Amino acid sequence: MDAIAQRRELRQRLTERRKALTPQQRIAAAQGNGELALNLVIPPLLARGQQFLLPLLGAERQLRFAPWSAGEPVEPNRHGIPEPVQVRAPLAPFQLDLVLVPLLAFDRRGQRLGYGGGYYDRSFAFLNEQARPTEPLLVGIAYDFQEVDSIEPARWDVPLDFVATDRELIDCHAERPRETHA
C-alpha cells in the first residue's frame, strides 16, 4: 500500500475509533476540537515563567510563532486555530526550544499523520536538511488511541522527538533504528 492510500486508511480508521468513544471521552475530546486539551498544563508552566507562542499561518503555508500570555485576546484563523489579535515580534521555527505539534495519528518512531496542510512539515523541514540539532524539540500531543503500528513516512515528513499522550510520554528516538555509517 502506498503512503497516500495508507494515510487515507488511517484517517478512516481513526474516525471509527472516535465514534467508539464513550460519552465521557467524547466530551473531553470535544473541548480540544478532538485534540488533547492543554488547559491543565498551561497554568503551572505560566507560574514558572515559561513563554508561550501560538502558531501564525504565514506566507507560502509556513508557520511563524507569536508570543501570547493568558488573558490576551485571540481570534480563530481560517482553520479555526486561535491566533493572537495583536502580534508582536513573531519568531521563526528555528528560534524555538520546544513545539507542541497537533496530529491525527502517530507511531512510536515519531512519524505522524497531520491534518493534511503540511504546515508543520514545511516549517520544520530544516530539521531534516542538516545534522539534527537539539532544538527545537517536536512533541506530538495525542490521546493514546491515536497510536498506530506504523506510518510510512513521505519524503517531506519531519519526525517527532516525543509524543505526550493522556497515558505516557514516548521517546521516539528510543524506537527509531540507529543509522550505521560505513
N, C-alpha and C positions, 0 to 999 in steps of 0.2 A: 504494500500500500504506500503510495507516495505521500509526502508531507502534507500536501493540501487536503487530500482525502482523509488522512489521519486527523488533522485538525477539525475538519467538518464532523467526523465521527465523534471526536472528543466533546465538541460543543453540544452535540445531540445527547450524548451520554450524561454530561453534567446537567443538562436541562432536566433529564429524567431523575437524577439524584436530587435536584432541588425540589421537584414535585413530590418526592418521597419524604421530605422533611416533616417532622411533627409540627403542630400549630405553634408551639413554643419556639422551636427552631426557626420557623418562618418569620415570626415577629422579630426575633433577634437579628436575623439576616436582613429583614426589610429596613431596619434602622440604618444600615450602611449600604443601601442600594444593592443588597446581596453580598456585600463585602464585609469582612470582619470589622466591626466598629472599633474606633480608636479612642473613643471618649474617655475610657478609663486610664489610658496611657498618658494622655496629654497633661493633666494637672500635676502629677508628680514630676514630670520632666520640666514643666514650666517652673516649678518650685526650685529645681536645681539650676535654673538659669539657662536651659537649653534654648537655642534659637530654632524656630520653626519656619519653614518655607513651603509655600504652596506652588504647584506647577502652573505655569502660564503657557498657553498654546502660542507658539511663535511662528515666524515665517518658515516656510518650507517644512512644515509639520515637525518642527524641533521644539523642545521644551526649554524654558528658562524657569527660574525659581525665584519667587518674590518673598521677602520677609513678611511674616504675619504674626500678630500677637492675639491672644484670646480677647474676644470682645470687639475686635476690629471688623468692620463690615466686609462681607463677601457677596459676590453675585455669581450665579451659575453661568458657565460659558456654554457654547453651543452643544456640548456633550453632557451638560448638567453637572459638571465638576466645579466646585466653588473656587473662585479666584478673588484675590483682594481687590476691593474697589479702588483704593489708592495704592498704586505700585511704586515702591521706592527701591532703587538700587538692586534690580534683579541680578541674580547670579547665573553663570553658565554651569552646565552639569559637571565640568571638571573641577569646579571650585567647592564642591560639596564633600562632606565627610561620610554621610550615611543617607540612603534614599529608600523610603518605603514604597515598594512597587506593587501596583494592583495587578490582579491576574484572574483568569478563569480556571486554569489548571496548572499543575506543576509536577515535576518528578524530582526524585532525590538527588539527581545530578545537577539540579539548578536550572533545567530547561523549563520554560513557562509558555503557556498559551495565554496571550493577552486578549484584548478586545478587538484586535484587528486593525487598529490605526497605525501601528508601528512607531508611535511617538517615543516610547522609552528605548526601543532598539536603535532608532536613528540618533537620538540624543546621547546615548552612551556607547555608540559604535566605536569611539576612540579606545574603549577598553579592550576591544578585540584587535585593534590595529597596532598594538605595541606589546611589549612585555607587560603583563598585567600589573598595574600599580596597586598599592594597598588601598587607595581611596579613589572614588567613593565606594563604600560597601553597598551592594544592592541586596536588599532584604525584601523578599516577597511576603505579602500578608494574605493569609488564606485560612479557610476552615479546613480541618483535616480531611473532610470528604472530597476536597478538590484535588487530592493527591491521586495521580495515575501512575501506572508502572513505568511508562516511558513515553517521552515526547521526542520525536525525531527532529533534531534542530535544522532549521533553514540556515543558509549561509550568513544571513544578516542577524540572526538571533544572538543576543548578549545574555550569557548565563547569569543566574543569581548566585550570590555568595552564601546566603542563608535563606531559609523560609521559616517565618514565625506563624505557627498555626494556633488555634484555640487549645491545642493539647501539648505542643512541643516546639522546640527550636531545632531546626535541622541544619547542620553544617554541610552544605552541598559539596564542599571541597573534599570531605571525607568519602563521598560517594563517587567522585569522578575518578576514572582510571588515570594513573600517573603517566605522563609522557616520558618516553625514554629517548635520549639523544645518542645517536651512534657516533 
